[in-house]
Each structure stands twice: as structure tokens, then as C-alpha cells.
Amino acid sequence: MRILIIGFGTVGRALATLLEESRAQLRAQHGLDPTIVGVVDSRGGVVSGNELAASELLVAKKSARGLAGMPGGIAGPLDAVRLIRESVADCVVQVVPSELSAPGAAIDQLKAAFTSRKHAVTATKAPLGVAMSELLGVAARSGVQLRYSATVGAGTPFLDLAASVSRSDRIERVEAILNGTTNFILSSMDEGRSYSEALAEATHLGYAETDPSNDVDGVDTAVKLVILANHAMRARKTFADARVQGIRGVTADQVTAAKGAGKVIRLIGRIDDAGLRVGPEEVEKGGVLDLPGATNAAVFTTATCGTVTLRGSGAGGANTASAIVRDLVEIWRTK
Ligand SMILES: NC(=O)c1ccc[n+]([C@@H]2O[C@H](COP(=O)([O-])OP(=O)(O)OC[C@H]3O[C@@H](n4cnc5c(N)ncnc54)[C@H](OP(=O)(O)O)[C@@H]3O)[C@@H](O)[C@H]2O)c1
């Protein structure tokens, strides 16, 4: 399977490393031989008809000229849509940033992949938050697949578990913590810090981005709920359907009051008959949603099997790359 990677940051580079490291296993277990035939970042890229060695891509990325300095490299910024259309790749892996307010470029990249008969795996949430049903439709009509395991919980398989459960059962309700940054901030407030002290700590340790709005305003959690509901609960939601409140207004006094009542405050995403909601809530101290640090968890309440709970790390380059490889294997197995 020939792969074109759009974006070569934390996740893209971890994917190149993982593909190299897991090569023998993928071949032995699945008969899958993924080869990278192109990589694009914001400064340029390199595309080829043949395999590009991961080790050489990683070295070039660190060099002054970047990917453009490789044989056949092109200085950019490049027209990713055109490169996708013209590439010999069988599958496009999209690992670029994209904002909900401007998802157009990322949507166009996915559509270009489908209409040129290429599968796509994305870790980029915004296109799905805005146009998931449409994108799945274009992929299906083009006879290719769109997979997106990494968008919810990175390597922890929330989407796979939910889809598996709902194959024979019905998920009636979901309660989840799907954003590690806000969970870290709220856990840190449990230890007596104010919101701004906890946010500063999260930024210092690399959990929060320079502009943490998407996380602290609940947007990231809401988009993940949209993806989960559409993937496993037969919904056709977009971000506009979610009611969203973030954690900026959570005070040290509220955290102390919750503690007195044997509770902690966490940013909870809910899917139930009332729709999709995100907001800070008091949950039982020591309960299943009282998670440490940047962990994610989801509790699925099902019609037949009771509650099914999954927890695990929800971010990280290698972790996210692992979900992408899982998707590549699924495409290979089912294409
Ligand atoms: N990191 C995680 O734990 C995680 C988990 C789940 C999902 N995700 C999602 O995965 C995506 C990638 O995350 P990341 O952590 O790898 O981000 P990152 O480290 O910021 O890397 C982003 C990459 O995209 C490239 N890029 C930016 N604009 C581009 C453009 N217009 N055309 C081509 N390439 C462009 C950047 O180029 P330069 O290298 O030149 O800057 C960089 O290589 C994001 O959507 C993120 O939300 C990340």
C-alpha cells in the first residue's frame, strides 16, 4: 500500500517511525507492506513514484532546507490538493492542523483523495466536525474508505469499541472525558491551584497549546462527541448540534465545595436522548470519571450489556500513529 502523508509534525513523524519499526510485523500478520511515496509539510515536500525511506525523511525534516532538500524535493508551500490528485498513492494520511472555523482546506484534501480513488486516514478532527456525513458519502460513492480512529482518544480505541458494541447492542448513553488538557487542568485545581495557575502549568508541561481555546472552551471534546455519535450511534451530527460550555469559569471555590461533597469537577461530554452536551460537572471522587492528569475515558451505557468502560491515554505522537496504522490495516483487510 503506497502512502502519501500530508503533515510531518509530531504525528506524521511518529507514523514514519512506526511504519519502519513495524514493517516485519505488518507483513507477517497482515501481508501489508506500507510504503511512503510522498510527504508534504507547510514548507514543501517530496513526492515520488517509489518508496521514500522513513529514516531519510526524518533526517531531511530536521535539516535547514527540510523535505525540499531531498532528491526530488520541492520547496513550498505546495498545493496539497493537486499533489494528492497526481500522486501514485493508494492512501492519503492527513495529519495537519485544521480549525473548525476554517476546515475548507482539510475537507478539500480528503475530497481530492476520494475523487482520485484513494483511501484516506485522518487524525484531523475539523473536517469531520463539520462535514463527516458528506465526506463518508463522497468516499463511499468513489469506492474508497475514510478512516479516522485517531481523532477520538488517539491510540485508545474508543471508536472501535463503540462500533463493536453497537453491532449487536444499542448504545443509549455516553459519558466521557475526551480532552486531556482540561482534565489535567481540573486535576491540578484539585490540588489547590487556581484556574490560571493550572493552565500555566499545563502550558509549561506541553499539555496546553499557546492558544488553548479549543481545549478549554470544550470545542475539542464536542467535535469528538460528534465523531463518536456519527460513527457508532447512527447519528448525522455536526459541531453545530452540540451544546458546549468550557472550563474557563470553574473557580477554586467551586472545586473546594465539590471536594467537601466527595466530588471532583471534570469536563464531561455526554451523548443521550437530549443530544450532545459538553460542560464541567461534579463527578464522584474516586469514581470511574475521576481520572488522573491527561487520561481519557468513556462510559457506554448499552441496552443489553450494561455499562462498558474504556480508559487510556488520549494523545501523543506514537500513540496517535498507532491508531493510524490500525486504520491502514483495516483498509487493507477490507478494501
Ligand atoms: N499530537 C497528538 O497527540 C494528536 C492526537 C490526535 C489527533 N491529532 C491531530 O493530528 C493532526 C496533526 O497533529 P500534530 O500533533 O502532528 O501537529 P503538528 O506537530 O503541529 O504538525 C502539523 C504538521 O502539519 C504541517 N502543516 C501545517 N499546515 C500545512 C499545510 N497547509 N500543508 C501541508 N502541511 C501543513 C506542519 O508543517 P511544518 O512541519 O512545516 O510546520 C506539520 O508538519 C492535528 O489535526 C491534531 O489535532 C494530534
The ligand as an SDF file (V2000), in Angstrom:
LIG
                    3D

 48 52  0  0  0  0  0  0  0  0999 V2000
   -0.4820   15.1060   18.6560 N   0  0  0  0  0  0  0  0  0  0  0  0
   -1.4760   14.3530   19.1000 C   0  0  0  0  0  0  0  0  0  0  0  0
   -1.4080   13.7340   20.1690 O   0  0  0  0  0  0  0  0  0  0  0  0
   -2.7390   14.2120   18.2820 C   0  0  0  0  0  0  0  0  0  0  0  0
   -3.7030   13.2590   18.6600 C   0  0  0  0  0  0  0  0  0  0  0  0
   -4.8540   13.0930   17.8830 C   0  0  0  0  0  0  0  0  0  0  0  0
   -5.0450   13.9160   16.7800 C   0  0  0  0  0  0  0  0  0  0  0  0
   -4.1000   14.8480   16.4580 N   0  0  0  0  0  0  0  0  0  0  0  0
   -4.3450   15.6910   15.2780 C   0  0  0  0  0  0  0  0  0  0  0  0
   -3.4290   15.3250   14.2600 O   0  0  0  0  0  0  0  0  0  0  0  0
   -3.0810   16.4750   13.4800 C   0  0  0  0  0  0  0  0  0  0  0  0
   -1.5600   16.6330   13.4970 C   0  0  0  0  0  0  0  0  0  0  0  0
   -1.1260   16.7890   14.8370 O   0  0  0  0  0  0  0  0  0  0  0  0
    0.4140   17.0340   15.1910 P   0  0  0  0  0  0  0  0  0  0  0  0
    0.4920   16.9540   16.6730 O   0  0  0  0  0  0  0  0  0  0  0  0
    1.2650   16.1740   14.3520 O   0  0  0  0  0  0  0  0  0  0  0  0
    0.5930   18.5580   14.7340 O   0  0  0  0  0  0  0  0  0  0  0  0
    1.9660   19.3210   14.4600 P   0  0  0  0  0  0  0  0  0  0  0  0
    3.0710   18.7230   15.2340 O   0  0  0  0  0  0  0  0  0  0  0  0
    1.6550   20.7670   14.6170 O   0  0  0  0  0  0  0  0  0  0  0  0
    2.2640   19.0280   12.9050 O   0  0  0  0  0  0  0  0  0  0  0  0
    1.4510   19.5220   11.8880 C   0  0  0  0  0  0  0  0  0  0  0  0
    2.1340   19.2750   10.5530 C   0  0  0  0  0  0  0  0  0  0  0  0
    1.2830   19.7840    9.5290 O   0  0  0  0  0  0  0  0  0  0  0  0
    2.0910   20.5860    8.6620 C   0  0  0  0  0  0  0  0  0  0  0  0
    1.2590   21.5750    8.0170 N   0  0  0  0  0  0  0  0  0  0  0  0
    0.6730   22.6690    8.5320 C   0  0  0  0  0  0  0  0  0  0  0  0
   -0.0100   23.3270    7.5910 N   0  0  0  0  0  0  0  0  0  0  0  0
    0.1550   22.6330    6.4370 C   0  0  0  0  0  0  0  0  0  0  0  0
   -0.2880   22.8070    5.0980 C   0  0  0  0  0  0  0  0  0  0  0  0
   -1.0600   23.8320    4.7540 N   0  0  0  0  0  0  0  0  0  0  0  0
    0.0910   21.8850    4.1610 N   0  0  0  0  0  0  0  0  0  0  0  0
    0.8700   20.8330    4.4970 C   0  0  0  0  0  0  0  0  0  0  0  0
    1.3190   20.6250    5.7510 N   0  0  0  0  0  0  0  0  0  0  0  0
    0.9690   21.5130    6.7070 C   0  0  0  0  0  0  0  0  0  0  0  0
    3.1430   21.1920    9.5520 C   0  0  0  0  0  0  0  0  0  0  0  0
    4.2140   21.6370    8.7760 O   0  0  0  0  0  0  0  0  0  0  0  0
    5.6050   22.1500    9.4170 P   0  0  0  0  0  0  0  0  0  0  0  0
    6.2920   20.9270    9.9440 O   0  0  0  0  0  0  0  0  0  0  0  0
    6.3110   22.7550    8.2600 O   0  0  0  0  0  0  0  0  0  0  0  0
    5.2210   23.1240   10.4870 O   0  0  0  0  0  0  0  0  0  0  0  0
    3.4890   19.9930   10.4220 C   0  0  0  0  0  0  0  0  0  0  0  0
    4.3890   19.1640    9.7500 O   0  0  0  0  0  0  0  0  0  0  0  0
   -3.8120   17.6710   14.1190 C   0  0  0  0  0  0  0  0  0  0  0  0
   -5.0120   17.8970   13.4160 O   0  0  0  0  0  0  0  0  0  0  0  0
   -4.1130   17.1770   15.5280 C   0  0  0  0  0  0  0  0  0  0  0  0
   -5.2650   17.7770   16.0840 O   0  0  0  0  0  0  0  0  0  0  0  0
   -2.9490   15.0110   17.1710 C   0  0  0  0  0  0  0  0  0  0  0  0
  1  2  1  0
  2  3  2  0
  2  4  1  0
  4  5  1  0
  4 48  2  0
  5  6  2  0
  6  7  1  0
  7  8  2  0
  8  9  1  0
  8 48  1  0
  9 10  1  0
  9 46  1  0
 10 11  1  0
 11 12  1  0
 11 44  1  0
 12 13  1  0
 13 14  1  0
 14 15  2  0
 14 16  1  0
 14 17  1  0
 17 18  1  0
 18 19  2  0
 18 20  1  0
 18 21  1  0
 21 22  1  0
 22 23  1  0
 23 24  1  0
 23 42  1  0
 24 25  1  0
 25 26  1  0
 25 36  1  0
 26 27  1  0
 26 35  1  0
 27 28  2  0
 28 29  1  0
 29 30  1  0
 29 35  2  0
 30 31  1  0
 30 32  2  0
 32 33  1  0
 33 34  2  0
 34 35  1  0
 36 37  1  0
 36 42  1  0
 37 38  1  0
 38 39  2  0
 38 40  1  0
 38 41  1  0
 42 43  1  0
 44 45  1  0
 44 46  1  0
 46 47  1  0
M  CHG  2   8   1  16  -1
M  END
$$$$
